[in-house]
Amino acid sequence: MSKGSSVNNRLAVLKDALVARLDAIVDPLSGKGLFISGRVAGLEASEDGKVSFTIEAPAADAARYAGVRDQAEAAARATPG
């Protein structure tokens, strides 16, 4: 296995783990997981383990998502990789 494919595999595993953790957080509007409900956009993971994503929510419901954002950030920090 080449170094590039090893890195790609590790990043794929990290992204899968992040999706699972984010989907365990309930979207307050749909009652579904954040990822499956379509609230997570731009999920990226880099070789050095940094991740980024955006939680998209209606402006009128932004306050309801403050706690969700905190949960999502904690879940991302707790994800090994």
Helices and strands as residue ranges (DSSP letters): H 3-23, E 40-45, E 51-55, G 59-65, H 66-78
